[in-house]
């Protein structure tokens, strides 16, 4: 005879409770999904729940196999009341108007190399950026040839990226002058923990997304998006370019107060400058070296401010030393811009030259463009 064990009253109650809990959870999930799709609730729109997708669409850069990342071609951002600055990239990804690989007859072409202060994080438009003002001031000097200035800068780049950019793209534009305005990012590379010769202690590999059908399915759920957005550190870890492009960004309270090999970092910069000069000369271009200008008081915002200030002075001195050793033109705009900013702060309590650190206002950009143009004319480089 076969005996059948009947569920005990307790097990039946537990089973009913589990089913009720599962049913209630399913009802809550379905209700949440339906409400989010039917009603526009604060903080629960798709753009708010998945800001990364929107941020990628708005990002001014994109991955590049040799440069880490580079400016996005044909990008456009128009000025708005909330953000009164505009920016436009041509088909090559350079900020400013369209250009051509081949240099037109009768044109003297300048290629500017640098990071965000060259790209232009601060000025209100392409036309007010210092590269455009440089072109305007040079053409106003009535040179024998029409001057065209190409903005080869990209935010976050050091001379590691600029050297590669010059080698694989820049020289093909047949520049007559390569103008290097780049010290600040290299200074921070030199101060970052674990300095390596190839800068891999600083520059991270841009994450490549592979097809993930499970994640793609989950991302169709508002409940999952809400949990990921507000219940995890997902957005905090993906909310800015530095998190994508710099090793261990956010790991330290002060990235530039950690033990590292500063002399090696400075040697990297000097090596890169020498290589940029060599590449430019090999392709028939002259080189003008200029250290970036800086609102020094912004160093005081960091615990490592004194160390950064000393490193900034050291790396600026390297620019002048390399120019002298390699017999290339040199321009130091720092006394002009930093001096004017000091004068304004003494008179008005604030300056209209810098927005922060090395980033310039429209007024600062015009002053830098005018200073560099005067030096180029003084040296008789346009010929």
VENGI-V368915 format. One record per residue. N is the residue number from 1. RES is the residue in three letters. PHI is phi in whole degrees, 0 to 359 (none if undefined). BURIAL is 1 if it has 16 or more other C-alpha atoms within 10 Angstrom, else 0. D_LAST is the distance of its C-alpha to the last C-alpha in whole Angstrom. Layout:
N|RES|PHI|BURIAL|D_LAST, N|RES|PHI|BURIAL|D_LAST
//
This chain:
1|UNK|none|0|111, 2|UNK|263|0|107, 3|UNK|262|0|106, 4|UNK|249|0|103, 5|UNK|275|0|102, 6|UNK|276|0|101, 7|UNK|301|0|98, 8|UNK|285|0|99, 9|UNK|305|0|99, 10|UNK|293|0|96, 11|UNK|294|0|94, 12|UNK|295|0|95, 13|UNK|293|0|93, 14|UNK|295|0|90, 15|UNK|296|0|89, 16|UNK|296|0|90, 17|UNK|295|0|88, 18|UNK|295|0|85, 19|UNK|296|0|85, 20|UNK|296|0|85, 21|UNK|295|0|82, 22|UNK|296|0|80, 23|UNK|296|0|81, 24|UNK|296|0|80, 25|UNK|297|0|77, 26|UNK|298|0|76, 27|UNK|296|0|77, 28|UNK|297|0|75, 29|UNK|297|1|72, 30|UNK|297|0|73, 31|UNK|298|0|73, 32|UNK|298|0|70, 33|UNK|298|1|68, 34|UNK|293|0|70, 35|UNK|296|0|69, 36|UNK|298|1|65, 37|UNK|279|0|65, 38|UNK|262|0|67, 39|UNK|235|0|66, 40|UNK|275|0|63, 41|UNK|262|0|63, 42|UNK|302|0|61, 43|UNK|81|0|59, 44|UNK|237|1|61, 45|UNK|284|1|58, 46|UNK|301|1|56, 47|UNK|294|0|53, 48|UNK|282|0|55, 49|UNK|281|1|57, 50|UNK|232|1|54, 51|UNK|293|1|51, 52|UNK|294|1|49, 53|UNK|299|0|49, 54|UNK|295|0|47, 55|UNK|297|0|45, 56|UNK|297|0|43, 57|UNK|295|0|43, 58|UNK|270|0|41, 59|UNK|298|1|39, 60|UNK|276|1|35, 61|UNK|235|1|35, 62|UNK|214|0|37, 63|UNK|300|1|38, 64|UNK|221|0|35, 65|UNK|294|0|36, 66|UNK|248|0|34, 67|UNK|253|1|32, 68|UNK|82|1|36, 69|UNK|204|1|35, 70|UNK|210|1|32, 71|UNK|301|1|31, 72|UNK|283|1|33, 73|UNK|298|1|31, 74|UNK|59|0|32, 75|UNK|282|1|34, 76|UNK|216|0|34, 77|UNK|228|0|36, 78|UNK|272|0|37, 79|UNK|291|0|38, 80|UNK|229|0|42, 81|UNK|296|0|44, 82|UNK|286|0|45, 83|UNK|229|0|41, 84|UNK|281|0|39, 85|UNK|240|1|35, 86|UNK|239|0|34, 87|UNK|207|1|31, 88|UNK|222|1|30, 89|UNK|250|1|29, 90|UNK|277|1|27, 91|UNK|291|1|29, 92|UNK|267|1|27, 93|UNK|92|1|28, 94|UNK|278|1|25, 95|UNK|290|1|26, 96|UNK|120|1|24, 97|UNK|289|0|24, 98|UNK|294|0|24, 99|UNK|220|1|21, 100|UNK|225|0|21, 101|UNK|299|0|20, 102|UNK|283|0|18, 103|UNK|281|1|15, 104|UNK|297|0|15, 105|UNK|298|0|13, 106|UNK|78|0|10, 107|UNK|250|1|10, 108|UNK|253|1|8, 109|UNK|251|1|11, 110|UNK|248|1|12, 111|UNK|248|1|16, 112|UNK|265|1|18, 113|UNK|247|1|21, 114|UNK|173|1|24, 115|UNK|259|1|28, 116|UNK|292|1|30, 117|UNK|288|1|28, 118|UNK|275|1|25, 119|UNK|304|1|26, 120|UNK|111|1|28, 121|UNK|260|1|32, 122|UNK|151|1|32, 123|UNK|295|1|30, 124|UNK|277|1|32, 125|UNK|202|1|30, 126|UNK|299|1|27, 127|UNK|291|1|25, 128|UNK|269|1|26, 129|UNK|291|1|25, 130|UNK|294|1|22, 131|UNK|295|1|20, 132|UNK|290|1|20, 133|UNK|292|1|20, 134|UNK|301|1|17, 135|UNK|300|1|15, 136|UNK|296|1|17, 137|UNK|292|1|16, 138|UNK|293|1|13, 139|UNK|292|1|13, 140|UNK|290|0|16, 141|UNK|279|0|13, 142|UNK|56|0|12, 143|UNK|287|0|8, 144|UNK|292|0|7, 145|UNK|236|0|7, 146|UNK|287|1|10, 147|UNK|263|1|11, 148|UNK|237|1|13, 149|UNK|248|1|15, 150|UNK|256|1|18, 151|UNK|271|1|21, 152|UNK|262|1|22, 153|UNK|276|1|25, 154|UNK|210|1|28, 155|UNK|301|1|31, 156|UNK|85|1|33, 157|UNK|286|1|31, 158|UNK|250|1|30, 159|UNK|291|1|27, 160|UNK|299|1|30, 161|UNK|288|1|29, 162|UNK|296|1|25, 163|UNK|297|1|25, 164|UNK|294|1|27, 165|UNK|300|1|25, 166|UNK|295|1|22, 167|UNK|295|1|24, 168|UNK|261|0|26, 169|UNK|223|0|24, 170|UNK|301|1|20, 171|UNK|294|1|19, 172|UNK|290|0|20, 173|UNK|273|1|17, 174|UNK|55|1|15, 175|UNK|292|1|13, 176|UNK|275|1|9, 177|UNK|221|1|11, 178|UNK|255|1|15, 179|UNK|256|1|16, 180|UNK|257|1|20, 181|UNK|239|1|22, 182|UNK|202|1|25, 183|UNK|220|1|28, 184|UNK|298|1|31, 185|UNK|295|1|32, 186|UNK|294|1|32, 187|UNK|300|1|34, 188|UNK|289|1|37, 189|UNK|299|1|37, 190|UNK|290|1|37, 191|UNK|266|1|40, 192|UNK|286|1|42, 193|UNK|302|1|45, 194|UNK|74|1|45, 195|UNK|310|1|41, 196|UNK|239|1|41, 197|UNK|299|0|38, 198|UNK|263|0|37, 199|UNK|69|1|37, 200|UNK|287|0|40, 201|UNK|285|1|42, 202|UNK|249|1|40, 203|UNK|276|1|39, 204|UNK|270|1|42, 205|UNK|283|1|42, 206|UNK|299|1|42, 207|UNK|295|0|45, 208|UNK|259|0|46, 209|UNK|276|0|49, 210|UNK|258|0|51, 211|UNK|303|0|54, 212|UNK|223|0|57, 213|UNK|292|0|60, 214|UNK|295|0|62, 215|UNK|295|0|59, 216|UNK|302|0|58, 217|UNK|290|0|62, 218|UNK|299|0|62, 219|UNK|290|1|59, 220|UNK|276|0|61, 221|UNK|261|0|64, 222|UNK|296|1|63, 223|UNK|297|1|65, 224|UNK|296|1|63, 225|UNK|298|1|60, 226|UNK|294|1|62, 227|UNK|297|0|63, 228|UNK|294|1|60, 229|UNK|288|1|58, 230|UNK|252|0|60, 231|UNK|253|0|62, 232|UNK|225|0|60, 233|UNK|264|0|56, 234|UNK|305|0|55, 235|UNK|288|1|52, 236|UNK|301|0|52, 237|UNK|277|0|50, 238|UNK|230|0|48, 239|UNK|270|0|47, 240|UNK|213|0|44, 241|UNK|299|0|41, 242|UNK|300|1|41, 243|UNK|295|1|45, 244|UNK|271|1|43, 245|UNK|242|1|40, 246|UNK|237|1|41, 247|UNK|298|1|44, 248|UNK|56|1|47, 249|UNK|298|1|46, 250|UNK|93|0|48, 251|UNK|290|0|51, 252|UNK|250|0|50, 253|UNK|296|0|51, 254|UNK|226|0|48, 255|UNK|298|1|45, 256|UNK|252|1|44, 257|UNK|245|1|47, 258|UNK|260|0|48, 259|UNK|299|0|48, 260|UNK|197|1|45, 261|UNK|251|0|43, 262|UNK|298|1|40, 263|UNK|303|0|39, 264|UNK|296|1|38, 265|UNK|297|1|37, 266|UNK|293|1|34, 267|UNK|295|0|34, 268|UNK|301|1|33, 269|UNK|297|1|30, 270|UNK|300|1|29, 271|UNK|302|0|29, 272|UNK|295|1|27, 273|UNK|299|1|24, 274|UNK|299|1|24, 275|UNK|291|1|24, 276|UNK|299|1|22, 277|UNK|299|1|19, 278|UNK|298|0|21, 279|UNK|295|1|21, 280|UNK|299|1|17, 281|UNK|296|1|16, 282|UNK|296|0|18, 283|UNK|251|0|16, 284|UNK|82|0|13, 285|UNK|254|1|12, 286|UNK|279|1|11, 287|UNK|233|1|14, 288|UNK|238|1|15, 289|UNK|258|1|19, 290|UNK|213|1|21, 291|UNK|286|1|25, 292|UNK|291|1|26, 293|UNK|270|1|28, 294|UNK|212|1|32, 295|UNK|279|1|35, 296|UNK|299|1|37, 297|UNK|297|0|40, 298|UNK|290|0|40, 299|UNK|297|1|41, 300|UNK|291|0|44, 301|UNK|283|0|45, 302|UNK|247|0|45, 303|UNK|299|0|48, 304|UNK|269|1|45, 305|UNK|303|1|43, 306|UNK|296|0|43, 307|UNK|293|0|42, 308|UNK|295|1|40, 309|UNK|299|1|38, 310|UNK|296|0|39, 311|UNK|292|1|37, 312|UNK|295|1|34, 313|UNK|293|0|33, 314|UNK|296|0|34, 315|UNK|287|1|31, 316|UNK|293|1|29, 317|UNK|293|0|29, 318|UNK|299|1|28, 319|UNK|302|1|25, 320|UNK|295|1|24, 321|UNK|294|0|26, 322|UNK|296|1|24, 323|UNK|300|1|21, 324|UNK|292|0|22, 325|UNK|293|0|24, 326|UNK|261|0|21, 327|UNK|56|0|18, 328|UNK|245|0|16, 329|UNK|301|1|15, 330|UNK|224|1|18, 331|UNK|223|1|19, 332|UNK|248|1|22, 333|UNK|277|1|23, 334|UNK|299|1|27, 335|UNK|301|0|28, 336|UNK|289|0|27, 337|UNK|286|1|28, 338|UNK|291|1|31, 339|UNK|294|0|32, 340|UNK|294|1|32, 341|UNK|297|1|34, 342|UNK|297|1|36, 343|UNK|299|0|36, 344|UNK|294|0|37, 345|UNK|294|0|40, 346|UNK|293|0|41, 347|UNK|275|0|42, 348|UNK|239|0|42, 349|UNK|85|0|44, 350|UNK|205|0|41, 351|UNK|246|1|37, 352|UNK|247|0|35, 353|UNK|261|1|32, 354|UNK|246|1|33, 355|UNK|271|1|35, 356|UNK|192|0|36, 357|UNK|47|0|35, 358|UNK|267|1|31, 359|UNK|278|1|31, 360|UNK|251|1|30, 361|UNK|280|1|31, 362|UNK|301|1|29, 363|UNK|296|1|29, 364|UNK|296|1|28, 365|UNK|298|1|25, 366|UNK|295|1|24, 367|UNK|293|1|24, 368|UNK|294|1|22, 369|UNK|300|1|19, 370|UNK|292|1|19, 371|UNK|294|1|19, 372|UNK|294|1|17, 373|UNK|298|1|14, 374|UNK|299|1|15, 375|UNK|291|1|14, 376|UNK|297|1|11, 377|UNK|293|0|10, 378|UNK|300|0|12, 379|UNK|280|0|11, 380|UNK|65|0|7, 381|UNK|284|0|6, 382|UNK|276|1|4, 383|UNK|206|0|0
//
